[in-house]
Amino acid sequence: MWRRPALLVLYLALVVAITWLVELGHWWETGHTTFQIRHLLDARGLQYAGVLEKREIVGLLQQSGGSQTGNCN
């Protein structure tokens, strides 16, 4: 009697976990957070004061000749 509800809960937990992993993988492929990009700009000595949107910050990084990858610890 309790097996069906338990299996349903297990199934739903697996669906949520798989969905979370897919979303995490998508985020990893698309780039870094704004904080990480600003860290890269700071490391290169570039100014970004007054820049509000992420696409503008990414543009500054790309104009500096660098990519969005790097060590952002």
PyMOL Python script that loads the backbone (N, CA, C, O; Angstrom):
from pymol import cmd

cmd.read_pdbstr("""\
ATOM      1  N   MET A   1       0.804  -1.184   0.000  1.00  0.00           N
ATOM      2  CA  MET A   1       0.000   0.000   0.000  1.00  0.00           C
ATOM      3  C   MET A   1       0.864   1.273   0.000  1.00  0.00           C
ATOM      4  O   MET A   1       0.512   2.252  -0.658  1.00  0.00           O
ATOM      5  N   TRP A   2       1.956   1.268   0.709  1.00  0.00           N
ATOM      6  CA  TRP A   2       2.833   2.428   0.780  1.00  0.00           C
ATOM      7  C   TRP A   2       3.849   2.455  -0.350  1.00  0.00           C
ATOM      8  O   TRP A   2       4.525   3.465  -0.546  1.00  0.00           O
ATOM      9  N   ARG A   3       3.968   1.364  -1.095  1.00  0.00           N
ATOM     10  CA  ARG A   3       4.994   1.285  -2.137  1.00  0.00           C
ATOM     11  C   ARG A   3       4.725   2.230  -3.298  1.00  0.00           C
ATOM     12  O   ARG A   3       5.652   2.867  -3.797  1.00  0.00           O
ATOM     13  N   ARG A   4       3.481   2.333  -3.738  1.00  0.00           N
ATOM     14  CA  ARG A   4       3.165   3.217  -4.867  1.00  0.00           C
ATOM     15  C   ARG A   4       3.469   4.687  -4.536  1.00  0.00           C
ATOM     16  O   ARG A   4       4.119   5.359  -5.338  1.00  0.00           O
ATOM     17  N   PRO A   5       3.029   5.201  -3.402  1.00  0.00           N
ATOM     18  CA  PRO A   5       3.382   6.597  -3.080  1.00  0.00           C
ATOM     19  C   PRO A   5       4.892   6.795  -2.941  1.00  0.00           C
ATOM     20  O   PRO A   5       5.426   7.826  -3.348  1.00  0.00           O
ATOM     21  N   ALA A   6       5.573   5.811  -2.369  1.00  0.00           N
ATOM     22  CA  ALA A   6       7.020   5.920  -2.216  1.00  0.00           C
ATOM     23  C   ALA A   6       7.708   5.930  -3.575  1.00  0.00           C
ATOM     24  O   ALA A   6       8.640   6.705  -3.786  1.00  0.00           O
ATOM     25  N   LEU A   7       7.263   5.079  -4.501  1.00  0.00           N
ATOM     26  CA  LEU A   7       7.827   5.066  -5.847  1.00  0.00           C
ATOM     27  C   LEU A   7       7.535   6.364  -6.588  1.00  0.00           C
ATOM     28  O   LEU A   7       8.380   6.855  -7.338  1.00  0.00           O
ATOM     29  N   LEU A   8       6.355   6.919  -6.385  1.00  0.00           N
ATOM     30  CA  LEU A   8       6.009   8.189  -7.006  1.00  0.00           C
ATOM     31  C   LEU A   8       6.913   9.305  -6.493  1.00  0.00           C
ATOM     32  O   LEU A   8       7.399  10.118  -7.280  1.00  0.00           O
ATOM     33  N   VAL A   9       7.139   9.351  -5.200  1.00  0.00           N
ATOM     34  CA  VAL A   9       8.026  10.366  -4.619  1.00  0.00           C
ATOM     35  C   VAL A   9       9.447  10.184  -5.144  1.00  0.00           C
ATOM     36  O   VAL A   9      10.109  11.167  -5.475  1.00  0.00           O
ATOM     37  N   LEU A  10       9.923   8.953  -5.224  1.00  0.00           N
ATOM     38  CA  LEU A  10      11.253   8.682  -5.761  1.00  0.00           C
ATOM     39  C   LEU A  10      11.348   9.113  -7.217  1.00  0.00           C
ATOM     40  O   LEU A  10      12.337   9.725  -7.621  1.00  0.00           O
ATOM     41  N   TYR A  11      10.328   8.798  -8.005  1.00  0.00           N
ATOM     42  CA  TYR A  11      10.306   9.190  -9.405  1.00  0.00           C
ATOM     43  C   TYR A  11      10.354  10.714  -9.543  1.00  0.00           C
ATOM     44  O   TYR A  11      11.128  11.238 -10.344  1.00  0.00           O
ATOM     45  N   LEU A  12       9.546  11.414  -8.780  1.00  0.00           N
ATOM     46  CA  LEU A  12       9.538  12.875  -8.851  1.00  0.00           C
ATOM     47  C   LEU A  12      10.877  13.471  -8.413  1.00  0.00           C
ATOM     48  O   LEU A  12      11.338  14.456  -8.990  1.00  0.00           O
ATOM     49  N   ALA A  13      11.495  12.881  -7.403  1.00  0.00           N
ATOM     50  CA  ALA A  13      12.804  13.355  -6.956  1.00  0.00           C
ATOM     51  C   ALA A  13      13.849  13.169  -8.055  1.00  0.00           C
ATOM     52  O   ALA A  13      14.703  14.034  -8.247  1.00  0.00           O
ATOM     53  N   LEU A  14      13.791  12.065  -8.769  1.00  0.00           N
ATOM     54  CA  LEU A  14      14.723  11.831  -9.875  1.00  0.00           C
ATOM     55  C   LEU A  14      14.487  12.818 -11.018  1.00  0.00           C
ATOM     56  O   LEU A  14      15.442  13.319 -11.610  1.00  0.00           O
ATOM     57  N   VAL A  15      13.239  13.094 -11.326  1.00  0.00           N
ATOM     58  CA  VAL A  15      12.935  14.061 -12.381  1.00  0.00           C
ATOM     59  C   VAL A  15      13.469  15.444 -12.009  1.00  0.00           C
ATOM     60  O   VAL A  15      14.058  16.127 -12.847  1.00  0.00           O
ATOM     61  N   VAL A  16      13.269  15.854 -10.773  1.00  0.00           N
ATOM     62  CA  VAL A  16      13.772  17.149 -10.318  1.00  0.00           C
ATOM     63  C   VAL A  16      15.296  17.173 -10.374  1.00  0.00           C
ATOM     64  O   VAL A  16      15.875  18.162 -10.823  1.00  0.00           O
ATOM     65  N   ALA A  17      15.954  16.115  -9.931  1.00  0.00           N
ATOM     66  CA  ALA A  17      17.418  16.060  -9.939  1.00  0.00           C
ATOM     67  C   ALA A  17      17.961  16.119 -11.361  1.00  0.00           C
ATOM     68  O   ALA A  17      18.937  16.823 -11.621  1.00  0.00           O
ATOM     69  N   ILE A  18      17.349  15.396 -12.271  1.00  0.00           N
ATOM     70  CA  ILE A  18      17.813  15.401 -13.661  1.00  0.00           C
ATOM     71  C   ILE A  18      17.598  16.777 -14.288  1.00  0.00           C
ATOM     72  O   ILE A  18      18.463  17.271 -15.011  1.00  0.00           O
ATOM     73  N   THR A  19      16.458  17.392 -14.017  1.00  0.00           N
ATOM     74  CA  THR A  19      16.189  18.733 -14.530  1.00  0.00           C
ATOM     75  C   THR A  19      17.205  19.730 -14.002  1.00  0.00           C
ATOM     76  O   THR A  19      17.690  20.580 -14.749  1.00  0.00           O
ATOM     77  N   TRP A  20      17.529  19.633 -12.731  1.00  0.00           N
ATOM     78  CA  TRP A  20      18.517  20.526 -12.127  1.00  0.00           C
ATOM     79  C   TRP A  20      19.884  20.348 -12.778  1.00  0.00           C
ATOM     80  O   TRP A  20      20.572  21.331 -13.052  1.00  0.00           O
ATOM     81  N   LEU A  21      20.280  19.109 -13.025  1.00  0.00           N
ATOM     82  CA  LEU A  21      21.572  18.852 -13.664  1.00  0.00           C
ATOM     83  C   LEU A  21      21.619  19.388 -15.088  1.00  0.00           C
ATOM     84  O   LEU A  21      22.645  19.913 -15.520  1.00  0.00           O
ATOM     85  N   VAL A  22      20.523  19.259 -15.813  1.00  0.00           N
ATOM     86  CA  VAL A  22      20.476  19.793 -17.180  1.00  0.00           C
ATOM     87  C   VAL A  22      20.600  21.313 -17.153  1.00  0.00           C
ATOM     88  O   VAL A  22      21.333  21.890 -17.957  1.00  0.00           O
ATOM     89  N   GLU A  23      19.895  21.957 -16.241  1.00  0.00           N
ATOM     90  CA  GLU A  23      19.987  23.414 -16.120  1.00  0.00           C
ATOM     91  C   GLU A  23      21.397  23.843 -15.718  1.00  0.00           C
ATOM     92  O   GLU A  23      21.908  24.839 -16.230  1.00  0.00           O
ATOM     93  N   LEU A  24      22.015  23.120 -14.827  1.00  0.00           N
ATOM     94  CA  LEU A  24      23.377  23.428 -14.409  1.00  0.00           C
ATOM     95  C   LEU A  24      24.334  23.303 -15.582  1.00  0.00           C
ATOM     96  O   LEU A  24      25.218  24.140 -15.763  1.00  0.00           O
ATOM     97  N   GLY A  25      24.155  22.259 -16.375  1.00  0.00           N
ATOM     98  CA  GLY A  25      24.998  22.083 -17.560  1.00  0.00           C
ATOM     99  C   GLY A  25      24.813  23.206 -18.550  1.00  0.00           C
ATOM    100  O   GLY A  25      25.784  23.661 -19.156  1.00  0.00           O
ATOM    101  N   HIS A  26      23.586  23.665 -18.728  1.00  0.00           N
ATOM    102  CA  HIS A  26      23.318  24.777 -19.634  1.00  0.00           C
ATOM    103  C   HIS A  26      23.990  26.048 -19.130  1.00  0.00           C
ATOM    104  O   HIS A  26      24.585  26.785 -19.917  1.00  0.00           O
ATOM    105  N   TRP A  27      23.903  26.313 -17.826  1.00  0.00           N
ATOM    106  CA  TRP A  27      24.549  27.497 -17.266  1.00  0.00           C
ATOM    107  C   TRP A  27      26.055  27.434 -17.462  1.00  0.00           C
ATOM    108  O   TRP A  27      26.676  28.442 -17.798  1.00  0.00           O
ATOM    109  N   TRP A  28      26.650  26.267 -17.256  1.00  0.00           N
ATOM    110  CA  TRP A  28      28.095  26.121 -17.371  1.00  0.00           C
ATOM    111  C   TRP A  28      28.564  26.415 -18.782  1.00  0.00           C
ATOM    112  O   TRP A  28      29.626  27.010 -18.970  1.00  0.00           O
ATOM    113  N   GLU A  29      27.775  26.001 -19.795  1.00  0.00           N
ATOM    114  CA  GLU A  29      28.152  26.223 -21.180  1.00  0.00           C
ATOM    115  C   GLU A  29      27.963  27.672 -21.611  1.00  0.00           C
ATOM    116  O   GLU A  29      28.683  28.149 -22.488  1.00  0.00           O
ATOM    117  N   THR A  30      27.017  28.376 -21.017  1.00  0.00           N
ATOM    118  CA  THR A  30      26.705  29.722 -21.482  1.00  0.00           C
ATOM    119  C   THR A  30      27.598  30.793 -20.887  1.00  0.00           C
ATOM    120  O   THR A  30      27.649  31.890 -21.442  1.00  0.00           O
ATOM    121  N   GLY A  31      28.285  30.553 -19.823  1.00  0.00           N
ATOM    122  CA  GLY A  31      29.204  31.557 -19.314  1.00  0.00           C
ATOM    123  C   GLY A  31      29.182  31.723 -17.813  1.00  0.00           C
ATOM    124  O   GLY A  31      28.615  30.924 -17.069  1.00  0.00           O
ATOM    125  N   HIS A  32      29.820  32.790 -17.410  1.00  0.00           N
ATOM    126  CA  HIS A  32      30.020  33.079 -15.997  1.00  0.00           C
ATOM    127  C   HIS A  32      28.973  34.063 -15.497  1.00  0.00           C
ATOM    128  O   HIS A  32      28.219  34.648 -16.274  1.00  0.00           O
ATOM    129  N   THR A  33      28.948  34.226 -14.203  1.00  0.00           N
ATOM    130  CA  THR A  33      28.079  35.224 -13.600  1.00  0.00           C
ATOM    131  C   THR A  33      28.693  36.605 -13.794  1.00  0.00           C
ATOM    132  O   THR A  33      29.871  36.730 -14.129  1.00  0.00           O
ATOM    133  N   THR A  34      27.892  37.632 -13.582  1.00  0.00           N
ATOM    134  CA  THR A  34      28.372  39.007 -13.698  1.00  0.00           C
ATOM    135  C   THR A  34      29.503  39.258 -12.709  1.00  0.00           C
ATOM    136  O   THR A  34      30.470  39.947 -13.035  1.00  0.00           O
ATOM    137  N   PHE A  35      29.391  38.707 -11.512  1.00  0.00           N
ATOM    138  CA  PHE A  35      30.451  38.857 -10.512  1.00  0.00           C
ATOM    139  C   PHE A  35      31.772  38.290 -11.032  1.00  0.00           C
ATOM    140  O   PHE A  35      32.820  38.914 -10.864  1.00  0.00           O
ATOM    141  N   GLN A  36      31.731  37.126 -11.656  1.00  0.00           N
ATOM    142  CA  GLN A  36      32.953  36.510 -12.171  1.00  0.00           C
ATOM    143  C   GLN A  36      33.552  37.327 -13.309  1.00  0.00           C
ATOM    144  O   GLN A  36      34.771  37.474 -13.399  1.00  0.00           O
ATOM    145  N   ILE A  37      32.690  37.861 -14.181  1.00  0.00           N
ATOM    146  CA  ILE A  37      33.188  38.676 -15.291  1.00  0.00           C
ATOM    147  C   ILE A  37      33.825  39.960 -14.755  1.00  0.00           C
ATOM    148  O   ILE A  37      34.868  40.390 -15.247  1.00  0.00           O
ATOM    149  N   ARG A  38      33.200  40.566 -13.751  1.00  0.00           N
ATOM    150  CA  ARG A  38      33.788  41.763 -13.139  1.00  0.00           C
ATOM    151  C   ARG A  38      35.118  41.446 -12.476  1.00  0.00           C
ATOM    152  O   ARG A  38      36.030  42.273 -12.485  1.00  0.00           O
ATOM    153  N   HIS A  39      35.234  40.269 -11.907  1.00  0.00           N
ATOM    154  CA  HIS A  39      36.503  39.839 -11.317  1.00  0.00           C
ATOM    155  C   HIS A  39      37.584  39.767 -12.403  1.00  0.00           C
ATOM    156  O   HIS A  39      38.717  40.194 -12.180  1.00  0.00           O
ATOM    157  N   LEU A  40      37.236  39.228 -13.571  1.00  0.00           N
ATOM    158  CA  LEU A  40      38.192  39.167 -14.683  1.00  0.00           C
ATOM    159  C   LEU A  40      38.577  40.571 -15.143  1.00  0.00           C
ATOM    160  O   LEU A  40      39.747  40.824 -15.433  1.00  0.00           O
ATOM    161  N   LEU A  41      37.613  41.483 -15.214  1.00  0.00           N
ATOM    162  CA  LEU A  41      37.918  42.861 -15.603  1.00  0.00           C
ATOM    163  C   LEU A  41      38.839  43.520 -14.583  1.00  0.00           C
ATOM    164  O   LEU A  41      39.774  44.228 -14.958  1.00  0.00           O
ATOM    165  N   ASP A  42      38.581  43.294 -13.293  1.00  0.00           N
ATOM    166  CA  ASP A  42      39.460  43.832 -12.245  1.00  0.00           C
ATOM    167  C   ASP A  42      40.870  43.294 -12.388  1.00  0.00           C
ATOM    168  O   ASP A  42      41.846  44.031 -12.244  1.00  0.00           O
ATOM    169  N   ALA A  43      40.972  42.003 -12.673  1.00  0.00           N
ATOM    170  CA  ALA A  43      42.291  41.381 -12.812  1.00  0.00           C
ATOM    171  C   ALA A  43      43.070  41.977 -13.982  1.00  0.00           C
ATOM    172  O   ALA A  43      44.300  41.997 -13.963  1.00  0.00           O
ATOM    173  N   ARG A  44      42.363  42.458 -14.991  1.00  0.00           N
ATOM    174  CA  ARG A  44      43.013  43.064 -16.162  1.00  0.00           C
ATOM    175  C   ARG A  44      43.157  44.578 -16.022  1.00  0.00           C
ATOM    176  O   ARG A  44      43.711  45.235 -16.903  1.00  0.00           O
ATOM    177  N   GLY A  45      42.663  45.126 -14.925  1.00  0.00           N
ATOM    178  CA  GLY A  45      42.781  46.556 -14.687  1.00  0.00           C
ATOM    179  C   GLY A  45      41.833  47.392 -15.529  1.00  0.00           C
ATOM    180  O   GLY A  45      42.096  48.572 -15.760  1.00  0.00           O
ATOM    181  N   LEU A  46      40.749  46.812 -15.988  1.00  0.00           N
ATOM    182  CA  LEU A  46      39.789  47.527 -16.827  1.00  0.00           C
ATOM    183  C   LEU A  46      38.692  48.145 -15.969  1.00  0.00           C
ATOM    184  O   LEU A  46      38.258  47.549 -14.983  1.00  0.00           O
ATOM    185  N   GLN A  47      38.249  49.332 -16.342  1.00  0.00           N
ATOM    186  CA  GLN A  47      37.200  50.046 -15.615  1.00  0.00           C
ATOM    187  C   GLN A  47      35.831  49.678 -16.171  1.00  0.00           C
ATOM    188  O   GLN A  47      35.659  49.586 -17.386  1.00  0.00           O
ATOM    189  N   TYR A  48      34.868  49.470 -15.302  1.00  0.00           N
ATOM    190  CA  TYR A  48      33.514  49.155 -15.728  1.00  0.00           C
ATOM    191  C   TYR A  48      32.482  49.960 -14.921  1.00  0.00           C
ATOM    192  O   TYR A  48      31.308  49.594 -14.861  1.00  0.00           O
ATOM    193  N   ALA A  49      32.930  51.041 -14.313  1.00  0.00           N
ATOM    194  CA  ALA A  49      32.019  51.893 -13.526  1.00  0.00           C
ATOM    195  C   ALA A  49      30.934  52.457 -14.442  1.00  0.00           C
ATOM    196  O   ALA A  49      31.229  52.951 -15.530  1.00  0.00           O
ATOM    197  N   GLY A  50      29.708  52.384 -14.007  1.00  0.00           N
ATOM    198  CA  GLY A  50      28.591  52.893 -14.782  1.00  0.00           C
ATOM    199  C   GLY A  50      27.993  51.894 -15.754  1.00  0.00           C
ATOM    200  O   GLY A  50      26.964  52.172 -16.370  1.00  0.00           O
ATOM    201  N   VAL A  51      28.617  50.740 -15.902  1.00  0.00           N
ATOM    202  CA  VAL A  51      28.086  49.703 -16.791  1.00  0.00           C
ATOM    203  C   VAL A  51      27.114  48.856 -15.984  1.00  0.00           C
ATOM    204  O   VAL A  51      27.481  48.282 -14.959  1.00  0.00           O
ATOM    205  N   LEU A  52      25.873  48.781 -16.450  1.00  0.00           N
ATOM    206  CA  LEU A  52      24.844  48.128 -15.664  1.00  0.00           C
ATOM    207  C   LEU A  52      24.433  46.761 -16.198  1.00  0.00           C
ATOM    208  O   LEU A  52      24.077  45.880 -15.415  1.00  0.00           O
ATOM    209  N   GLU A  53      24.473  46.568 -17.499  1.00  0.00           N
ATOM    210  CA  GLU A  53      23.961  45.338 -18.078  1.00  0.00           C
ATOM    211  C   GLU A  53      25.076  44.329 -18.322  1.00  0.00           C
ATOM    212  O   GLU A  53      26.207  44.686 -18.653  1.00  0.00           O
ATOM    213  N   LYS A  54      24.722  43.057 -18.147  1.00  0.00           N
ATOM    214  CA  LYS A  54      25.712  41.993 -18.291  1.00  0.00           C
ATOM    215  C   LYS A  54      26.287  41.965 -19.699  1.00  0.00           C
ATOM    216  O   LYS A  54      27.486  41.741 -19.870  1.00  0.00           O
ATOM    217  N   ARG A  55      25.450  42.188 -20.715  1.00  0.00           N
ATOM    218  CA  ARG A  55      25.957  42.122 -22.093  1.00  0.00           C
ATOM    219  C   ARG A  55      26.997  43.210 -22.338  1.00  0.00           C
ATOM    220  O   ARG A  55      27.933  43.004 -23.111  1.00  0.00           O
ATOM    221  N   GLU A  56      26.845  44.373 -21.687  1.00  0.00           N
ATOM    222  CA  GLU A  56      27.838  45.436 -21.819  1.00  0.00           C
ATOM    223  C   GLU A  56      29.145  45.062 -21.131  1.00  0.00           C
ATOM    224  O   GLU A  56      30.230  45.360 -21.631  1.00  0.00           O
ATOM    225  N   ILE A  57      29.029  44.406 -19.979  1.00  0.00           N
ATOM    226  CA  ILE A  57      30.226  43.975 -19.257  1.00  0.00           C
ATOM    227  C   ILE A  57      30.962  42.915 -20.064  1.00  0.00           C
ATOM    228  O   ILE A  57      32.189  42.942 -20.153  1.00  0.00           O
ATOM    229  N   VAL A  58      30.213  41.975 -20.657  1.00  0.00           N
ATOM    230  CA  VAL A  58      30.818  40.950 -21.510  1.00  0.00           C
ATOM    231  C   VAL A  58      31.481  41.613 -22.714  1.00  0.00           C
ATOM    232  O   VAL A  58      32.559  41.195 -23.136  1.00  0.00           O
ATOM    233  N   GLY A  59      30.842  42.645 -23.270  1.00  0.00           N
ATOM    234  CA  GLY A  59      31.428  43.373 -24.396  1.00  0.00           C
ATOM    235  C   GLY A  59      32.756  44.007 -24.027  1.00  0.00           C
ATOM    236  O   GLY A  59      33.698  43.977 -24.820  1.00  0.00           O
ATOM    237  N   LEU A  60      32.844  44.584 -22.828  1.00  0.00           N
ATOM    238  CA  LEU A  60      34.114  45.153 -22.364  1.00  0.00           C
ATOM    239  C   LEU A  60      35.199  44.087 -22.292  1.00  0.00           C
ATOM    240  O   LEU A  60      36.342  44.316 -22.689  1.00  0.00           O
ATOM    241  N   LEU A  61      34.824  42.924 -21.780  1.00  0.00           N
ATOM    242  CA  LEU A  61      35.791  41.840 -21.664  1.00  0.00           C
ATOM    243  C   LEU A  61      36.245  41.371 -23.043  1.00  0.00           C
ATOM    244  O   LEU A  61      37.430  41.110 -23.253  1.00  0.00           O
ATOM    245  N   GLN A  62      35.311  41.265 -23.974  1.00  0.00           N
ATOM    246  CA  GLN A  62      35.659  40.823 -25.329  1.00  0.00           C
ATOM    247  C   GLN A  62      36.509  41.878 -26.039  1.00  0.00           C
ATOM    248  O   GLN A  62      37.426  41.529 -26.782  1.00  0.00           O
ATOM    249  N   GLN A  63      36.219  43.150 -25.823  1.00  0.00           N
ATOM    250  CA  GLN A  63      37.012  44.218 -26.439  1.00  0.00           C
ATOM    251  C   GLN A  63      38.435  44.236 -25.907  1.00  0.00           C
ATOM    252  O   GLN A  63      39.351  44.690 -26.593  1.00  0.00           O
ATOM    253  N   SER A  64      38.622  43.753 -24.712  1.00  0.00           N
ATOM    254  CA  SER A  64      39.968  43.735 -24.138  1.00  0.00           C
ATOM    255  C   SER A  64      40.815  42.622 -24.731  1.00  0.00           C
ATOM    256  O   SER A  64      41.991  42.474 -24.396  1.00  0.00           O
ATOM    257  N   GLY A  65      40.204  41.838 -25.618  1.00  0.00           N
ATOM    258  CA  GLY A  65      40.944  40.778 -26.286  1.00  0.00           C
ATOM    259  C   GLY A  65      40.903  39.465 -25.550  1.00  0.00           C
ATOM    260  O   GLY A  65      41.611  38.529 -25.921  1.00  0.00           O
ATOM    261  N   GLY A  66      40.096  39.370 -24.519  1.00  0.00           N
ATOM    262  CA  GLY A  66      40.024  38.141 -23.744  1.00  0.00           C
ATOM    263  C   GLY A  66      38.720  37.441 -23.898  1.00  0.00           C
ATOM    264  O   GLY A  66      37.744  38.001 -24.399  1.00  0.00           O
ATOM    265  N   SER A  67      38.707  36.219 -23.467  1.00  0.00           N
ATOM    266  CA  SER A  67      37.473  35.438 -23.484  1.00  0.00           C
ATOM    267  C   SER A  67      36.825  35.518 -22.115  1.00  0.00           C
ATOM    268  O   SER A  67      37.323  36.201 -21.220  1.00  0.00           O
ATOM    269  N   GLN A  68      35.717  34.820 -21.957  1.00  0.00           N
ATOM    270  CA  GLN A  68      35.030  34.802 -20.671  1.00  0.00           C
ATOM    271  C   GLN A  68      35.555  33.721 -19.758  1.00  0.00           C
ATOM    272  O   GLN A  68      35.057  33.566 -18.643  1.00  0.00           O
ATOM    273  N   THR A  69      36.529  32.982 -20.188  1.00  0.00           N
ATOM    274  CA  THR A  69      37.037  31.899 -19.359  1.00  0.00           C
ATOM    275  C   THR A  69      38.207  32.400 -18.540  1.00  0.00           C
ATOM    276  O   THR A  69      38.885  33.361 -18.904  1.00  0.00           O
ATOM    277  N   GLY A  70      38.422  31.733 -17.439  1.00  0.00           N
ATOM    278  CA  GLY A  70      39.530  32.096 -16.590  1.00  0.00           C
ATOM    279  C   GLY A  70      39.310  31.604 -15.183  1.00  0.00           C
ATOM    280  O   GLY A  70      38.259  31.046 -14.867  1.00  0.00           O
ATOM    281  N   ASN A  71      40.289  31.807 -14.347  1.00  0.00           N
ATOM    282  CA  ASN A  71      40.191  31.390 -12.972  1.00  0.00           C
ATOM    283  C   ASN A  71      39.524  32.484 -12.171  1.00  0.00           C
ATOM    284  O   ASN A  71      40.097  33.556 -11.977  1.00  0.00           O
ATOM    285  N   CYS A  72      38.317  32.222 -11.705  1.00  0.00           N
ATOM    286  CA  CYS A  72      37.538  33.224 -10.985  1.00  0.00           C
ATOM    287  C   CYS A  72      37.363  32.847  -9.532  1.00  0.00           C
ATOM    288  O   CYS A  72      36.278  33.043  -8.984  1.00  0.00           O
ATOM    289  N   ASN A  73      38.361  32.326  -8.897  1.00  0.00           N
ATOM    290  CA  ASN A  73      38.228  31.902  -7.504  1.00  0.00           C
ATOM    291  C   ASN A  73      38.166  33.055  -6.574  1.00  0.00           C
ATOM    292  O   ASN A  73      38.053  32.867  -5.363  1.00  0.00           O
TER     293      ASN A  73
END
""", "prot")
cmd.dss("prot")
cmd.show_as("cartoon", "prot")
cmd.util.cbc("prot")
cmd.orient("prot")
